[in-house]
Amino acid sequence: MKDKSKPFQFQIMECTAIFLITCFMCRFTPPKRFHSASCMRSSRKTYDPPLLTGPSPTSKSWKPYILPGAALGVFGGLILFLHYNDERRAIPKGQGEKFERSAIQGPIIGGPFSLFDTEGRLVTERNLLGSWVLLYFGYTSSPDVGPAEVQKMAKTIDILGSKQDHHKILPVFVTIDPQRDTPSQLRAYLKEFDPRIMGLTGPVAAVRQMTQEYRVYFKKVDEEGGDYLVESSHNMYLVNPNMQVVRCFGVEYSGEELADAIVKELKKVET
């Protein structure tokens, strides 16, 4: 009688194991015909002709079927074992949705930082709590993409301010080249685009720590004459008042598209 307390997969695997053991016992155990022939040979008289110990010509040998049967059993057992492991790893219905909801409750990227603004004042993540922040990592010596992104940031702020709801977003520019971007250099650079943009700089170690927290890629590329450029990812981050990153925008967004996307995120919170 089958044990109903065991899963069906275990019952099948047990049957497969018994089948394999039986096959291998039949493969390596000498036939009974050999033993019976030996006993008969010892009890007969010496003048009787010896009995043949091998199989008779008419007997059917099962040896050709043993190895294929064993291989088939191993293959079947392996399939059942993998199927059982897949069932164990499978997420029960309903639990996957709970995991997705818990995964987005909080910042995926971001973290604490300690830098200085263009006036030399210390700024940490706590100073930005309570404000929606549009965060960009760049450097003042960028020849093309950097200025275009800062200009897009300034345009986005103008569009958001002109809307009826007057959405207030704090634009923040963090340099990834603190060796050249001093507070005074950063202040003069941002003033050409929009004086409302907050500039942050600081020691190399502090800037590197913040870029690691926000998963910002950048790499120094040396050029002739001792000059260098900085390759970077050029992403903008929308950060909510709890300093949690809610969206990441690439260079493919225009100022209008960026403003519309930010308004949608703000309305999600309001509703």
Residue pairs with C-beta under 8 A, 6 or more apart in sequence:
2 11
3 11
6 14
7 84
9 80
9 83
9 84
9 87
10 84
12 80
13 77
13 80
13 81
13 84
16 73
16 76
16 77
16 80
17 77
19 69
19 73
20 70
20 73
20 74
20 77
23 66
23 69
23 70
23 73
24 70
26 62
26 66
27 63
27 66
27 67
27 70
31 55
33 53
33 55
34 53
37 51
37 52
37 53
38 53
40 51
41 50
41 51
55 61
91 99
106 244
107 243
107 244
107 245
108 245
109 213
109 214
109 215
109 237
109 245
110 213
110 214
110 237
110 239
110 243
110 244
110 245
111 125
111 210
111 213
111 214
112 124
112 125
112 213
113 124
113 125
113 206
113 209
113 210
113 213
114 122
114 123
114 124
114 202
114 206
115 122
115 123
115 124
115 174
115 200
115 201
115 202
115 206
115 207
115 210
116 122
116 123
116 183
116 200
116 201
116 202
117 123
117 183
117 198
117 199
117 200
118 183
118 184
118 186
118 187
118 190
118 198
118 199
118 201
119 183
119 187
120 183
123 198
123 200
125 243
128 170
128 172
128 239
128 243
129 241
129 242
129 243
130 241
131 168
131 170
131 241
132 167
132 168
132 169
132 170
132 238
132 239
132 240
132 241
132 262
132 266
133 169
133 170
133 171
133 172
133 237
133 238
133 239
133 243
134 153
134 156
134 157
134 169
134 170
134 171
134 172
134 236
134 237
134 238
134 239
134 262
135 172
135 174
135 214
135 236
135 237
135 238
135 239
136 149
136 150
136 153
136 171
136 172
136 173
136 174
136 235
136 236
136 237
137 174
137 175
137 176
137 211
137 214
137 216
137 218
137 232
137 233
137 234
137 235
138 146
138 149
138 150
138 173
138 174
138 175
138 176
138 232
138 234
139 146
139 175
139 176
139 177
139 180
139 181
139 230
139 232
140 146
140 175
140 177
140 180
140 181
140 185
140 186
140 189
141 177
141 180
141 181
141 229
141 230
142 229
142 230
143 229
145 234
145 251
146 234
147 193
148 251
149 234
149 236
149 251
150 173
150 190
150 193
150 197
151 193
152 253
152 254
152 255
152 258
153 171
153 173
153 193
153 194
153 197
153 236
154 171
154 193
154 194
154 196
154 197
155 255
156 169
156 171
156 255
156 258
156 259
156 262
157 169
157 171
157 194
157 196
157 197
159 255
159 256
159 259
160 166
160 167
160 168
160 169
160 259
160 262
160 263
161 167
161 168
163 263
165 263
165 266
167 262
167 263
167 266
169 262
170 198
171 194
171 196
171 197
171 198
172 197
172 198
172 199
172 200
173 186
173 190
173 197
173 198
173 199
173 200
174 199
174 200
174 201
174 207
174 210
174 211
175 181
175 186
175 199
175 200
175 201
175 207
176 207
176 211
176 216
176 218
176 230
176 232
177 230
178 201
178 202
178 203
178 204
178 207
179 204
181 189
181 201
182 201
183 199
183 201
186 199
186 200
186 201
187 199
189 199
190 197
190 199
201 207
211 218
214 237
214 245
216 232
216 233
216 235
217 231
217 232
217 233
218 230
218 231
218 232
218 233
219 230
219 231
219 232
220 228
220 229
220 230
221 228
221 229
221 230
221 231
222 228
223 229
234 250
234 251
235 248
235 249
235 250
236 248
236 249
236 253
236 258
237 245
237 247
237 248
237 249
238 245
238 246
238 247
238 248
238 249
238 261
238 262
238 265
239 245
239 246
240 246
240 269
246 265
247 261
247 262
247 265
249 258
249 261
253 261
